[in-house]
Amino acid sequence: MNKLARLWFPFLVFLAFLSALFSSDLLVRELGTNLSVVAQNTFIYGVQIGVWLSAALLLNRLIEVFFWDGFVGTLSGRKVPRLPKDVTALALFVLAGAGILATVFERSITGILATSGVASIIIGLALRNVILDMFIGLAIHVERPFKIGDWVQVHRNRRETHIVAKVIEINWRTTRLKTTHNNMIVVPNNVIGTSILTNYMEPKPHFRIDLPFLIDFEVNADRASRVLQAGVMAVAGENGILENPEPEVRLKEATLEGQLYEVRFFILPVHISPNESKDLVNRSILEHLQRSGIAPAQPKEEIYISKQSKRNLDTETDKDIYQLLSRTELFRNLSIDELMGVFSGMQRRELRQGDTLYRQGDKGDTMFLLLEGLLNSSIHVQGSEDPAKVESIKAGSHFGEETVMLGTQRPSTMQAATPAIIYEIAKDQMKEILARRGDLLSMLNEDIAMGSSKISTKRKAVTRKRKSPPKKSESKSKVQKAVQTFFNFI
């Protein structure tokens, strides 16, 4: 129906002029008494010119619908740019004009072409910028530095004027870009051709983003890297932020204000824009810094008339650990005496990246509190080879309470996604607190129910995916590959 809707108008126009052409003699005889000779000649010439132009219009629409959008568009798997369609239309209407000159006005085409040289020079000088845009547009389609759907950066004279946007259209004169603010920028092709351009989706569809974070010197480099790594890994694998290549943290340089770290991660621009990914990663890292008791570095041009209060907490000292524990959801409402009583019996453990804390089905009578780092909880579903990730455990979170409360086996496998510091709490210690704190008992029961629901949901999803029939891979034929190659060239 869509194709017919695009064809009916040019078809009716061509049919009307063609009917008028075949019946022109009859119409002239019928109206000859009422029309002058000039009007009769105008009518006859107009009908003949209309036939040529309407035929070119109809033929162009047929080629556009069935060849470009139908045949080539289907085989290439993406929308055909306007430029090839415009070239086809221009060629057809030039041929139609030549046909009108040769058949309707009975003029020599070669003579007209010879006498139009001076006019062509004048028009070329007047439209030199437009012509430059057209030829650069052709060069863009041949060289293909970018294509529709790519995210690019057009470098200007100053950094603040750089343009980062998505290519939505490439035509004869301009390239249209869509920014992250959903605004359209129309850039002349000659500006694109004379500017340095970064294509974020070539040679691979993903690209790297670097975010700087300035941390005070008093924070150990290993600790700062661990917290920053946990922050970026917490959002990896979702919303277009990739787990592979794996995000990384590097200590870039030491400045007067502190140590400058660089957080590197990769994104798929088809799923998330650069600005959106920066917002997501920044929020996650700032949350991990806050939960770990680390504040970003501040300017050191400060005058203290009293002893400076400690802004960053150290996980190596008991006094600072008390403060960190008091910020967690588990111990937030405990008194100092209760907190110190629990802490005296807690066991500190440090995990390296990839270490397994416990496995699904293991017995245990302790629960845990994650102080720094990131852990991944996964389950093994019968019939599935790879483990299924349930959730990520962030700094300040507690887990493993089901073995303390219910005496069950470990429902999942807990593995360190980054280097981590955890504290292990014995069952007897928790029972003493739970006997006095009903609010804590209710919270742990709710956490057990929520964790059981997440595991059940993940198990059902894996089972449903395993039972669903595999999709047949679509392989391209030799004809499709040839058309794809031709289409990429143009």
JODAWO-V559430 format. One record per pair of residues at least 24 apart in sequence whose C-alpha atoms are under 8 Angstrom apart, sorted by the first residue. I is the first residue (numbers start at 1). J is the second residue. D is the distance in Angstrom with one decimal. If there is no record, write none. Layout:
i=I j=J d=D
i=I j=J d=D
//
This chain:
i=3 j=65 d=6.6
i=6 j=61 d=7.6
i=6 j=65 d=7.9
i=7 j=58 d=7.4
i=7 j=61 d=6.7
i=7 j=62 d=7.3
i=10 j=54 d=6.7
i=10 j=57 d=6.3
i=10 j=58 d=5.1
i=10 j=61 d=7.7
i=11 j=58 d=6.0
i=13 j=54 d=6.3
i=14 j=50 d=7.8
i=14 j=51 d=6.2
i=14 j=54 d=4.8
i=14 j=55 d=5.9
i=14 j=58 d=7.1
i=17 j=47 d=5.9
i=17 j=48 d=7.7
i=17 j=50 d=6.0
i=17 j=51 d=5.3
i=17 j=54 d=7.6
i=18 j=47 d=8.0
i=18 j=51 d=5.9
i=20 j=47 d=6.6
i=21 j=47 d=5.9
i=21 j=48 d=6.6
i=21 j=51 d=7.7
i=45 j=104 d=6.8
i=48 j=100 d=7.9
i=48 j=104 d=6.7
i=49 j=100 d=6.2
i=49 j=104 d=7.2
i=52 j=96 d=5.7
i=52 j=97 d=7.9
i=52 j=99 d=7.4
i=52 j=100 d=6.8
i=53 j=93 d=7.1
i=53 j=96 d=6.2
i=53 j=97 d=7.9
i=56 j=92 d=5.8
i=56 j=93 d=6.0
i=56 j=96 d=6.3
i=57 j=93 d=7.9
i=60 j=88 d=7.1
i=60 j=89 d=5.8
i=60 j=92 d=7.0
i=72 j=483 d=6.8
i=72 j=484 d=7.9
i=72 j=487 d=7.3
i=75 j=480 d=5.4
i=75 j=481 d=8.0
i=75 j=483 d=6.8
i=75 j=484 d=6.6
i=76 j=480 d=7.5
i=76 j=483 d=7.2
i=76 j=484 d=5.1
i=76 j=487 d=7.1
i=81 j=169 d=7.1
i=81 j=170 d=6.7
i=81 j=171 d=7.4
i=82 j=169 d=7.9
i=82 j=170 d=7.0
i=82 j=171 d=5.7
i=83 j=138 d=7.9
i=83 j=170 d=7.4
i=83 j=171 d=5.4
i=83 j=172 d=6.2
i=84 j=490 d=7.4
i=130 j=173 d=6.6
i=132 j=189 d=8.0
i=132 j=190 d=6.4
i=133 j=172 d=6.8
i=133 j=173 d=4.8
i=133 j=174 d=7.1
i=133 j=188 d=6.5
i=133 j=189 d=4.8
i=133 j=190 d=5.1
i=134 j=172 d=4.9
i=134 j=173 d=5.3
i=134 j=189 d=7.4
i=136 j=189 d=5.9
i=136 j=190 d=6.2
i=136 j=193 d=6.3
i=137 j=170 d=7.4
i=137 j=171 d=6.8
i=137 j=172 d=5.6
i=137 j=173 d=6.6
i=137 j=174 d=7.6
i=137 j=189 d=5.9
i=138 j=172 d=7.5
i=141 j=489 d=7.5
i=141 j=490 d=5.9
i=142 j=489 d=5.9
i=142 j=490 d=5.7
i=143 j=489 d=8.0
i=144 j=488 d=8.0
i=145 j=199 d=7.5
i=146 j=199 d=6.6
i=149 j=270 d=7.8
i=150 j=199 d=7.1
i=150 j=200 d=7.3
i=150 j=201 d=6.0
i=151 j=199 d=6.3
i=151 j=200 d=5.6
i=151 j=201 d=6.4
i=151 j=269 d=6.8
i=152 j=197 d=6.9
i=152 j=198 d=5.5
i=152 j=199 d=4.5
i=152 j=200 d=5.6
i=152 j=201 d=7.8
i=153 j=197 d=5.7
i=153 j=198 d=5.0
i=153 j=199 d=6.6
i=153 j=200 d=7.7
i=154 j=192 d=7.4
i=154 j=195 d=6.6
i=154 j=196 d=6.3
i=154 j=197 d=4.8
i=154 j=198 d=6.6
i=155 j=195 d=6.3
i=155 j=196 d=5.4
i=155 j=197 d=6.0
i=155 j=198 d=7.8
i=156 j=195 d=7.1
i=156 j=196 d=7.9
i=180 j=273 d=6.8
i=180 j=275 d=7.2
i=200 j=269 d=8.0
i=201 j=269 d=7.5
i=205 j=268 d=6.4
i=205 j=269 d=7.6
i=206 j=266 d=6.3
i=206 j=267 d=5.4
i=206 j=268 d=4.7
i=206 j=269 d=6.7
i=207 j=266 d=5.3
i=207 j=267 d=5.9
i=207 j=268 d=7.0
i=208 j=264 d=6.6
i=208 j=265 d=5.5
i=208 j=266 d=4.3
i=208 j=267 d=6.6
i=209 j=264 d=5.7
i=209 j=265 d=5.6
i=209 j=266 d=6.1
i=209 j=267 d=7.7
i=209 j=274 d=7.7
i=209 j=278 d=8.0
i=210 j=262 d=6.2
i=210 j=263 d=5.6
i=210 j=264 d=4.6
i=210 j=265 d=6.8
i=211 j=262 d=5.6
i=211 j=263 d=5.1
i=211 j=264 d=6.6
i=211 j=278 d=7.6
i=212 j=260 d=6.6
i=212 j=261 d=5.7
i=212 j=262 d=4.6
i=212 j=263 d=6.3
i=213 j=260 d=5.7
i=213 j=261 d=5.1
i=213 j=262 d=6.3
i=213 j=263 d=7.6
i=213 j=296 d=7.3
i=214 j=257 d=7.7
i=214 j=258 d=6.0
i=214 j=259 d=5.6
i=214 j=260 d=4.5
i=214 j=261 d=6.2
i=214 j=296 d=5.8
i=214 j=297 d=5.5
i=215 j=258 d=5.5
i=215 j=259 d=5.3
i=215 j=260 d=6.5
i=215 j=261 d=7.5
i=215 j=295 d=7.2
i=215 j=296 d=4.9
i=215 j=297 d=4.7
i=216 j=257 d=7.1
i=216 j=258 d=4.6
i=216 j=259 d=6.2
i=216 j=295 d=7.9
i=216 j=296 d=6.7
i=216 j=297 d=4.8
i=216 j=298 d=7.8
i=217 j=258 d=5.3
i=217 j=259 d=6.1
i=218 j=312 d=7.8
i=219 j=294 d=7.8
i=219 j=312 d=7.3
i=219 j=314 d=7.7
i=221 j=251 d=7.8
i=225 j=249 d=6.1
i=225 j=250 d=7.4
i=225 j=251 d=7.9
i=225 j=261 d=7.9
i=226 j=372 d=7.6
i=226 j=373 d=6.0
i=226 j=418 d=6.7
i=226 j=419 d=6.1
i=226 j=420 d=7.4
i=227 j=285 d=7.7
i=227 j=288 d=6.4
i=227 j=289 d=6.5
i=227 j=292 d=7.4
i=227 j=372 d=6.4
i=227 j=373 d=5.7
i=228 j=263 d=7.3
i=228 j=285 d=5.9
i=228 j=288 d=7.4
i=228 j=289 d=7.4
i=229 j=263 d=7.7
i=229 j=373 d=7.7
i=229 j=418 d=6.9
i=230 j=285 d=7.6
i=230 j=288 d=7.4
i=230 j=373 d=5.1
i=230 j=374 d=5.1
i=230 j=394 d=7.8
i=230 j=417 d=7.7
i=230 j=418 d=6.1
i=231 j=281 d=7.2
i=231 j=284 d=5.2
i=231 j=285 d=4.1
i=231 j=286 d=7.6
i=231 j=287 d=7.6
i=231 j=288 d=5.6
i=231 j=374 d=8.0
i=232 j=263 d=7.7
i=232 j=265 d=7.7
i=232 j=281 d=5.7
i=232 j=284 d=6.7
i=232 j=285 d=6.2
i=233 j=374 d=7.7
i=233 j=417 d=7.8
i=234 j=284 d=7.1
i=234 j=374 d=7.2
i=234 j=392 d=6.7
i=234 j=394 d=7.5
i=235 j=280 d=7.5
i=235 j=281 d=6.9
i=235 j=284 d=7.1
i=239 j=271 d=6.4
i=239 j=272 d=6.4
i=240 j=267 d=5.5
i=240 j=268 d=5.1
i=240 j=269 d=7.2
i=240 j=270 d=7.7
i=240 j=271 d=5.0
i=240 j=272 d=5.5
i=241 j=265 d=7.4
i=241 j=266 d=6.1
i=241 j=267 d=4.5
i=241 j=268 d=6.6
i=241 j=272 d=7.8
i=241 j=277 d=7.1
i=242 j=266 d=5.6
i=242 j=267 d=5.6
i=242 j=268 d=7.3
i=256 j=300 d=8.0
i=257 j=297 d=6.4
i=257 j=298 d=6.6
i=257 j=299 d=5.7
i=257 j=300 d=6.2
i=258 j=297 d=6.1
i=288 j=394 d=7.7
i=288 j=395 d=6.5
i=291 j=324 d=7.6
i=291 j=327 d=7.6
i=291 j=328 d=8.0
i=291 j=395 d=6.3
i=291 j=396 d=6.2
i=292 j=324 d=7.0
i=292 j=371 d=6.8
i=292 j=372 d=6.1
i=292 j=395 d=6.8
i=292 j=396 d=7.6
i=293 j=324 d=6.6
i=324 j=371 d=7.8
i=325 j=371 d=8.0
i=325 j=396 d=7.8
i=327 j=396 d=7.7
i=328 j=396 d=5.2
i=328 j=397 d=6.9
i=329 j=396 d=7.3
i=329 j=397 d=7.2
i=330 j=397 d=7.8
i=330 j=398 d=6.9
i=330 j=440 d=7.4
i=338 j=433 d=7.7
i=342 j=425 d=7.9
i=342 j=429 d=6.4
i=342 j=430 d=7.9
i=345 j=425 d=7.2
i=345 j=426 d=7.6
i=345 j=429 d=7.4
i=346 j=423 d=6.1
i=346 j=424 d=5.5
i=346 j=425 d=5.1
i=346 j=426 d=7.2
i=347 j=423 d=5.4
i=347 j=424 d=5.0
i=347 j=425 d=6.8
i=348 j=421 d=7.3
i=348 j=422 d=6.0
i=348 j=423 d=4.6
i=348 j=424 d=6.5
i=349 j=421 d=6.0
i=349 j=422 d=5.3
i=349 j=423 d=6.0
i=349 j=424 d=7.4
i=350 j=419 d=7.5
i=350 j=420 d=5.8
i=350 j=421 d=4.6
i=350 j=422 d=6.3
i=351 j=416 d=6.6
i=351 j=419 d=5.5
i=351 j=420 d=5.1
i=351 j=421 d=6.4
i=351 j=422 d=7.9
i=352 j=416 d=6.8
i=352 j=418 d=6.8
i=352 j=419 d=4.4
i=352 j=420 d=6.6
i=353 j=416 d=5.2
i=353 j=417 d=5.5
i=353 j=418 d=4.5
i=353 j=419 d=4.7
i=353 j=420 d=7.6
i=354 j=415 d=6.2
i=354 j=416 d=5.2
i=354 j=417 d=6.0
i=354 j=418 d=7.2
i=355 j=415 d=5.8
i=355 j=416 d=5.5
i=356 j=413 d=7.5
i=356 j=414 d=6.0
i=356 j=415 d=4.3
i=356 j=416 d=6.4
i=357 j=413 d=7.7
i=357 j=414 d=5.5
i=357 j=415 d=5.8
i=357 j=416 d=7.5
i=358 j=410 d=7.7
i=358 j=413 d=5.8
i=358 j=414 d=5.6
i=358 j=415 d=7.5
i=359 j=410 d=6.9
i=359 j=412 d=6.3
i=359 j=413 d=4.1
i=359 j=414 d=6.4
i=360 j=409 d=7.6
i=360 j=410 d=5.2
i=360 j=411 d=5.4
i=360 j=412 d=4.2
i=360 j=413 d=4.6
i=361 j=409 d=5.2
i=361 j=410 d=5.0
i=361 j=411 d=6.2
i=361 j=412 d=7.3
i=362 j=409 d=5.6
i=362 j=410 d=5.3
i=363 j=403 d=7.8
i=363 j=408 d=7.3
i=363 j=409 d=4.9
i=363 j=410 d=6.3
i=364 j=403 d=6.0
i=364 j=404 d=8.0
i=364 j=407 d=7.8
i=364 j=408 d=7.9
i=364 j=409 d=6.7
i=364 j=410 d=7.1
i=365 j=403 d=5.5
i=365 j=404 d=5.4
i=365 j=407 d=6.9
i=365 j=426 d=6.6
i=365 j=427 d=5.5
i=366 j=400 d=7.0
i=366 j=401 d=7.4
i=366 j=403 d=6.7
i=366 j=404 d=6.0
i=366 j=424 d=6.5
i=366 j=425 d=5.5
i=366 j=426 d=4.6
i=366 j=427 d=5.3
i=367 j=398 d=7.5
i=367 j=399 d=6.0
i=367 j=400 d=4.5
i=367 j=401 d=5.1
i=367 j=403 d=7.3
i=367 j=404 d=6.6
i=367 j=424 d=5.9
i=367 j=425 d=5.3
i=367 j=426 d=6.7
i=367 j=427 d=7.4
i=368 j=398 d=5.6
i=368 j=399 d=5.5
i=368 j=400 d=6.1
i=368 j=401 d=7.7
i=368 j=422 d=6.6
i=368 j=423 d=5.6
i=368 j=424 d=4.6
i=368 j=425 d=5.9
i=369 j=396 d=6.8
i=369 j=397 d=5.9
i=369 j=398 d=4.3
i=369 j=399 d=6.6
i=369 j=422 d=5.6
i=369 j=423 d=5.2
i=369 j=424 d=6.6
i=369 j=425 d=7.8
i=370 j=394 d=7.1
i=370 j=395 d=5.2
i=370 j=396 d=5.5
i=370 j=397 d=5.6
i=370 j=398 d=6.2
i=370 j=420 d=7.5
i=370 j=421 d=6.3
i=370 j=422 d=4.4
i=370 j=423 d=6.5
i=371 j=395 d=5.2
i=371 j=396 d=5.4
i=371 j=397 d=7.7
i=371 j=420 d=7.5
i=371 j=421 d=5.5
i=371 j=422 d=5.4
i=371 j=423 d=7.3
i=372 j=396 d=7.3
i=372 j=420 d=5.4
i=372 j=421 d=5.2
i=372 j=422 d=7.1
i=373 j=416 d=8.0
i=373 j=417 d=7.8
i=373 j=418 d=5.8
i=373 j=419 d=5.8
i=373 j=420 d=4.2
i=373 j=421 d=6.6
i=374 j=416 d=6.3
i=374 j=417 d=5.5
i=374 j=418 d=5.5
i=374 j=419 d=7.5
i=374 j=420 d=6.4
i=375 j=414 d=6.6
i=375 j=415 d=5.6
i=375 j=416 d=4.4
i=375 j=417 d=5.1
i=375 j=418 d=7.0
i=375 j=420 d=7.7
i=376 j=414 d=5.8
i=376 j=415 d=5.4
i=376 j=416 d=6.3
i=376 j=417 d=6.1
i=377 j=412 d=6.2
i=377 j=413 d=5.6
i=377 j=414 d=4.7
i=377 j=415 d=6.6
i=378 j=412 d=5.6
i=378 j=413 d=5.3
i=378 j=414 d=6.6
i=379 j=411 d=7.6
i=379 j=412 d=5.0
i=379 j=413 d=6.1
i=379 j=455 d=7.6
i=379 j=459 d=7.9
i=380 j=412 d=7.8
i=381 j=459 d=6.5
i=381 j=462 d=7.3
i=381 j=463 d=7.6
i=384 j=462 d=7.9
i=384 j=466 d=7.5
i=388 j=458 d=7.4
i=388 j=462 d=7.4
i=389 j=458 d=8.0
i=390 j=454 d=6.8
i=390 j=455 d=6.3
i=390 j=458 d=6.3
i=401 j=444 d=6.9
i=401 j=448 d=7.0
i=402 j=448 d=6.0
i=404 j=430 d=7.8
//
